[in-house]
Amino acid sequence: MGTAITPQLVDIVDTVTAVRSYSSGMTRTLRTCQVERWGLRMECPTPEDPFYDAEVTWLLPHLNLRLTQQKPRSRHAKGGPSVLTAVRVLRDGRVWRTTDLLLGLAAPGGTTARIVRSEEFAAAVAGRVLRVGDADLALCTVHQTLEELSRFRHDLSSWLAYKHVFEVWPPY
């Protein structure tokens, strides 16, 4: 069984209206949409998800990364791993356009981060959904980030501070 090849996933965030538009055509009003010196901070409700109340996302354009964490519905539930995804971010005034490069890292905290979505990435490269430059950017970004994270014993907060992002992660 092969991996399905999907078209490029592009999200558009309008920071004035606080609306995130997905490639699928779906839109979501964001609870938080705040431009920071290091990028864009967002929180999006996930009413269709029985386990998670919201998705917290930080776009870090200077690192070509999107950092995501699912916020559990129950205060007592343990959240899933943080996910660092390679992305290409273009900012045009109030609009942030993010192209998912289909490769990332799952960083559970306290244990080694691991590369995720590699099959989807390989299928997109083979099917020429991802351009060569985007594929190279994704590989370089993910491998550099994994190497840097390993120097900080896979502690995202320490790594973010090294990257001059001093806010607490996860932010709840």
Salt bridges, closest charged atoms under 4 A:
ASP11 OD2 - ARG20 NH2 2.80
ASP14 OD2 - ARG94 NH2 2.69
GLU36 OE2 - ARG41 NE 2.86
GLU43 OE2 - ARG31 NH1 3.07
GLU43 OE2 - LYS71 NZ 3.76
GLU48 OE1 - ARG28 NH2 2.43
ASP53 OD2 - ARG31 NH1 2.99
ASP53 OD1 - ARG73 NH1 3.54
GLU55 OE2 - ARG20 NH1 3.30
ASP100 OD2 - ARG66 NH2 3.03
ASP100 OD2 - ARG117 NH1 3.06
GLU120 OE1 - ARG117 NE 3.20
ASP134 OD2 - ARG88 NH2 2.82
ASP134 OD2 - ARG131 NH2 3.60
GLU147 OE2 - ARG151 NH2 3.40
GLU148 OE1 - LYS163 NZ 3.16
GLU167 OE2 - ARG41 NH2 3.96
